[in-house]
Amino acid sequence: MQIACDDIAINVMENLIAEKEKMLRETYIDLKKTAAENAIFKLVLGDYEKYYNNIIIKKQKQYDAFKVISDYLDNLIMNTDILSEEAKQMKEDQKEILKKLSYIRGELDELMI
């Protein structure tokens, strides 16, 4: 029961983060357009670019970490003699990791303007 509540809380937080990132992305695009017209906004644009690039780097690191875990689980499943229940759990874990990889890859694609 607690795990389900934690999952719901995590999903709510992920949605809030996604909304904030979307807002930042939209603001970044608007500022980029405005900066071409106004030199004062170039300073603000520089700050947004730093933050935006930092988000991309963090997302890429997150993606890379999940990829390493997924590859490790794949290798473990293929090369060890494990009980069927353990194998089933590992495959479920790997499926969840692959979903996360797909989600993060989508986020990275959105960030690449």
C-alpha positions as CSV (number, residue, x, y, z in Angstrom):
1,M,0.0,0.0,0.0
2,Q,2.8,2.4,0.9
3,I,4.6,1.6,-2.4
4,A,1.5,2.6,-4.3
5,C,1.2,5.9,-2.4
6,D,4.9,6.5,-3.0
7,D,4.5,5.8,-6.8
8,I,1.5,8.2,-6.9
9,A,3.6,10.9,-5.2
10,I,6.5,10.3,-7.5
11,N,4.2,10.5,-10.6
12,V,2.7,13.8,-9.3
13,M,6.3,15.2,-8.8
14,E,7.4,14.0,-12.2
15,N,4.3,15.7,-13.8
16,L,5.1,19.0,-11.9
17,I,8.7,18.8,-13.0
18,A,7.6,18.1,-16.6
19,E,5.3,21.1,-16.5
20,K,8.0,23.4,-15.2
21,E,10.5,22.2,-17.8
22,K,7.9,22.8,-20.5
23,M,7.3,26.3,-19.2
24,L,11.1,26.9,-19.1
25,R,11.5,25.6,-22.6
26,E,8.7,27.9,-23.9
27,T,10.2,30.9,-22.0
28,Y,13.6,30.1,-23.4
29,I,12.2,30.0,-27.0
30,D,10.4,33.3,-26.4
31,L,13.5,34.9,-24.9
32,K,15.6,33.7,-27.7
33,K,13.3,35.5,-30.2
34,T,13.1,38.6,-28.1
35,A,16.9,38.7,-27.5
36,A,17.4,39.2,-31.2
37,E,15.4,42.4,-30.9
38,N,16.6,43.6,-27.5
39,A,20.2,43.6,-26.2
40,I,19.1,43.7,-22.5
41,F,17.4,40.3,-22.9
42,K,20.7,38.7,-24.1
43,L,21.9,38.6,-20.5
44,V,18.8,36.8,-19.3
45,L,18.9,34.5,-22.4
46,G,22.5,33.6,-21.4
47,D,21.3,32.5,-18.0
48,Y,18.4,30.5,-19.5
49,E,20.8,28.8,-21.9
50,K,23.1,27.8,-19.1
51,Y,20.2,26.3,-17.1
52,Y,18.7,24.7,-20.2
53,N,22.1,23.1,-21.2
54,N,22.4,21.9,-17.6
55,I,19.0,20.2,-17.8
56,I,20.1,18.4,-21.1
57,I,23.4,17.2,-19.5
58,K,21.5,15.9,-16.4
59,K,18.9,14.1,-18.6
60,Q,21.7,12.6,-20.7
61,K,23.5,11.3,-17.5
62,Q,20.2,9.9,-16.2
63,Y,19.6,8.2,-19.5
64,D,23.2,6.8,-19.5
65,A,22.8,5.5,-16.0
66,F,19.5,3.7,-16.8
67,K,21.2,2.2,-19.9
68,V,24.0,0.8,-17.8
69,I,21.5,-0.8,-15.4
70,S,19.5,-2.2,-18.3
71,D,22.5,-3.7,-19.9
72,Y,23.7,-5.1,-16.6
73,L,20.3,-6.8,-16.0
74,D,20.3,-8.1,-19.6
75,N,23.7,-9.6,-19.1
76,L,22.8,-11.0,-15.7
77,I,19.6,-12.7,-17.1
78,M,21.5,-14.2,-20.0
79,N,24.7,-15.3,-18.2
80,T,23.6,-16.6,-14.8
81,D,21.7,-19.6,-13.6
82,I,18.9,-18.1,-11.6
83,L,15.5,-19.2,-10.3
84,S,12.5,-18.5,-12.5
85,E,11.0,-16.2,-9.9
86,E,14.2,-14.2,-9.8
87,A,14.4,-14.1,-13.6
88,K,10.8,-13.0,-13.8
89,Q,11.5,-10.2,-11.4
90,M,14.6,-9.1,-13.2
91,K,12.7,-9.0,-16.5
92,E,10.0,-6.9,-14.9
93,D,12.7,-4.6,-13.5
94,Q,14.3,-4.4,-16.9
95,K,10.9,-3.6,-18.5
96,E,10.4,-0.7,-16.1
97,I,13.9,0.6,-16.8
98,L,13.3,0.4,-20.6
99,K,10.1,2.5,-20.1
100,K,12.1,5.0,-18.2
101,L,14.8,5.0,-20.9
102,S,12.1,5.7,-23.5
103,Y,10.6,8.5,-21.4
104,I,13.9,10.2,-20.8
105,R,14.8,9.9,-24.5
106,G,11.6,11.6,-25.3
107,E,12.4,14.4,-22.8
108,L,15.8,14.8,-24.4
109,D,14.3,14.9,-27.8
110,E,12.0,17.7,-26.7
111,L,14.8,19.6,-25.1
112,M,16.8,19.6,-28.4
113,I,15.4,22.6,-30.1
